């Protein structure tokens, strides 16, 4: 497979990346935190390919990226704290793991990146995503770093230069009254607990 290098400044290249996602391909793209690898969340074969590329274990789910904070209600059953955190930090570098309303959990993030949001909008399909790195390696923050790890293994990379923050999102799980910071990233743990109304 030849990995296409697309330019995020060209609307036709963003449209091409969106087309590849719709077709079930794995595409790398920038967010404000790091570059991500994405695939259609509603396509089992696309998800299997994303998992294969990432060499990710079956029991480790992917996050679901949404283009608007209001879309949280389409995929989850958020409680008061989840809504408060989303209001404060979305669009932004926060991944919320919340109840999906069906007995399971779902990780959601609305990125603060015009390019990522436009890609999601044009794709018109739910996109599962993970940071663009091989397990144990730091996440890619440029398209060049993506290609060093995944050239020939993914359909395309959408190049927008260096990711603005260069640090992965903070991941927070909400279960009942519990607020658990699973990964402290661009948003400090203290800020999460403050907005959630918990002692720091």
C-alpha positions in Angstrom: 0.0 0.0 0.0 1.2 3.5 -0.8 0.6 6.0 1.9 -0.7 9.3 0.4 0.7 12.5 1.9 -2.1 15.1 1.9 -1.9 18.8 2.6 -4.3 20.0 5.3 -4.2 23.5 3.7 -5.9 22.1 0.6 -9.7 21.6 0.9 -9.5 18.9 -1.8 -6.9 17.0 0.3 -9.1 17.2 3.4 -12.0 15.9 1.2 -9.7 13.0 0.0 -8.8 12.1 3.6 -12.6 12.1 4.4 -13.3 9.9 1.4 -10.7 7.4 2.5 -12.2 7.2 5.9 -15.7 6.6 4.5 -14.2 3.8 2.4 -13.0 2.1 5.5 -9.3 3.0 5.3 -7.0 4.0 8.1 -6.0 7.7 7.9 -3.6 9.7 10.1 -4.6 13.3 10.8 -3.6 16.2 13.2 -5.4 17.3 16.3 -4.3 20.0 18.7 -2.6 17.5 20.9 -0.9 14.9 18.7 -1.5 13.1 15.4 -4.1 10.4 15.5 -4.9 7.3 13.5 -8.6 7.0 12.6 -11.0 4.7 11.0 -14.8 4.4 10.6 -16.2 3.3 14.0 -19.3 1.7 12.3 -17.2 -0.5 10.0 -15.9 -3.7 11.8 -13.3 -4.3 9.0 -12.0 -0.8 9.3 -11.8 -1.1 13.1 -10.0 -4.4 12.7 -7.5 -2.8 10.4 -6.9 0.1 12.8 -6.3 -2.4 15.6 -3.9 -4.4 13.4 -1.9 -1.2 12.4 -1.7 -0.2 16.0 -1.0 -3.7 17.2 -3.6 -3.0 19.9 -5.1 -5.7 22.1 -8.8 -6.5 21.7 -9.6 -5.4 25.2 -8.4 -1.9 24.7 -11.1 0.2 23.0 -10.6 3.2 20.8 -11.9 6.7 21.5 -14.7 8.1 19.4 -14.1 11.6 17.9 -17.1 13.9 17.6 -17.4 17.1 15.6 -19.7 18.9 18.1 -20.0 18.7 21.9 -23.7 18.2 21.5 -23.1 14.9 19.7 -22.2 13.3 23.1 -25.8 12.5 23.6 -25.8 10.4 20.4 -23.3 8.0 21.7 -23.5 8.2 25.5 -25.7 8.8 28.6 -23.7 11.5 30.3 -24.3 12.5 33.9 -24.0 16.0 35.4 -20.3 15.8 35.9 -19.7 14.6 32.4 -21.7 17.6 31.0 -19.8 20.0 33.3 -16.4 18.7 32.1 -17.5 18.8 28.4 -18.8 22.4 28.8 -15.5 23.4 30.3 -13.0 21.5 28.1 -14.7 20.8 24.7 -13.6 21.4 22.1 -10.3 20.4 23.7 -7.7 18.0 25.0 -10.1 15.9 27.1 -11.2 12.3 26.4 -14.3 11.4 28.6 -15.0 7.7 29.3 -18.7 7.6 30.2 -21.6 5.2 30.1 -22.9 4.4 26.7 -26.4 3.8 28.2 -26.2 0.1 27.2 -24.3 -1.3 30.0 -20.8 -0.4 28.7 -18.5 2.6 28.4 -17.5 4.8 25.5 -14.5 7.2 25.2 -15.5 10.5 23.6 -13.4 13.5 22.5 -14.3 16.7 20.6 -10.9 18.0 19.5 -10.0 21.7 19.4 -8.5 21.5 15.9 -10.3 23.1 12.9 -8.7 20.6 10.6 -9.8 17.6 12.6 -13.3 19.0 13.0 -13.6 19.7 9.3 -12.4 16.2 8.5 -15.0 14.7 10.8 -17.7 16.9 9.3 -16.8 16.0 5.7 -16.4 12.3 6.5 -20.0 12.3 7.9 -19.3 9.0 9.8 -18.2 8.2 13.3 -14.5 8.0 13.6 -12.6 5.8 16.1 -9.2 7.1 16.8 -6.0 6.5 18.7 -2.7 8.4 18.9 -0.4 7.7 15.9 2.3 5.6 17.5 3.5 2.1 17.9 2.9 0.7 21.4 5.5 2.0 23.9 6.6 4.8 21.6 5.7 8.5 22.1 2.8 9.8 20.0 3.7 11.4 16.6 3.4 15.2 16.6 4.3 15.7 12.9 3.3 13.9 9.6 7.0 12.9 9.2 6.9 11.0 12.5 3.7 9.3 11.4 5.3 8.2 8.2 8.4 6.9 10.0 6.2 4.4 11.8 3.3 3.8 9.4 4.5 4.5 5.8 2.9 1.8 3.7 0.7 0.6 6.5 -2.0 3.3 6.3 -3.9 4.9 3.4 -2.9 8.5 4.0 -1.6 11.1 6.4 -3.1 14.6 6.4 -0.1 17.0 7.0 -0.7 20.2 9.0 2.8 20.7 10.4 3.5 20.2 14.1 0.6 19.5 16.5 0.0 22.7 18.5 0.3 21.1 22.0 2.4 18.1 21.4 1.0 16.3 24.4 -1.8 13.6 24.4 -5.2 14.3 25.7 -6.1 13.8 29.4 -8.4 10.7 29.8 -11.0 10.8 32.5 -13.4 7.9 33.4 -16.7 8.8 35.1 -18.5 5.9 37.0 -21.2 6.9 39.3 -19.7 9.3 41.8 -16.2 8.3 40.8 -13.9 10.6 38.7 -10.8 8.7 37.7 -8.0 10.4 35.8 -6.7 7.4 33.7 -4.0 9.5 31.9 -2.9 13.0 32.8 -2.1 14.8 29.5 -2.6 18.3 28.3 -5.1 19.2 31.0 -3.8 18.9 34.6 -5.5 16.5 37.0 -6.1 19.4 39.4 -8.2 21.2 36.8 -10.3 18.1 36.1 -11.0 17.6 39.8 -11.8 21.3 40.3 -14.4 21.4 37.5 -15.8 18.0 38.7 -16.3 19.5 42.2 -13.9 17.1 43.9 -11.1 17.8 46.4 -7.7 18.1 44.7 
